[in-house]
Amino acid sequence: MSTADLRNDAGDYERDFYAWANRQAALLREGRVVEADLEHIAEEIASMGRAEKRELVSRLAVLLLHLLKWQAQPGLRSNSWRLSIAEQRIRLADHLEDNPSLRPLLPEGLQTAFRLALLRAQRETGLPDQKFPQECPWSAEQAMADGFLPD
């Protein structure tokens, strides 16, 4: 592959990511690492790692949102709400099973997720700020524990 072709592969990264990704995958499968766009491949792998961390925070935020609403609105509790909480726990557990190295990030992720969940709970319920705790009252383990529902 010529130097011009290598530049074109790097240009495809900006113009046609799908074509670039397939080309890079083919080069790596063929063992033609020298021809691969390693700089952009490394960037994409790092980006995938950041996306997995964002997914963890997002899943935690949804779980915490449901727990906050459960706690703040006892008159609206239903089996549907309970099942939504159970579903989020399963999705979170699956994500952690697929990415066990995220587990040490749970305490930090919980704090970020709680801030997001708190804003959504206030917006969705219309309840005053004082109705909600200002810091997460649960550990990640407690929030993720099957059967835990705050009173």
SULFEN-V966515 format. One record per helix or strand. SS is the DSSP state (alpha for helix, beta for strand). FROM is the first residue (numbers start at 0). TO is the last residue. If there is no record, write none. Layout:
ss=SS from=FROM to=TO
ss=SS from=FROM to=TO
This chain:
ss=alpha from=2 to=14
ss=alpha from=16 to=28
ss=alpha from=32 to=34
ss=alpha from=37 to=71
ss=alpha from=73 to=75
ss=alpha from=78 to=97
ss=alpha from=99 to=124
ss=alpha from=128 to=130
ss=alpha from=139 to=143
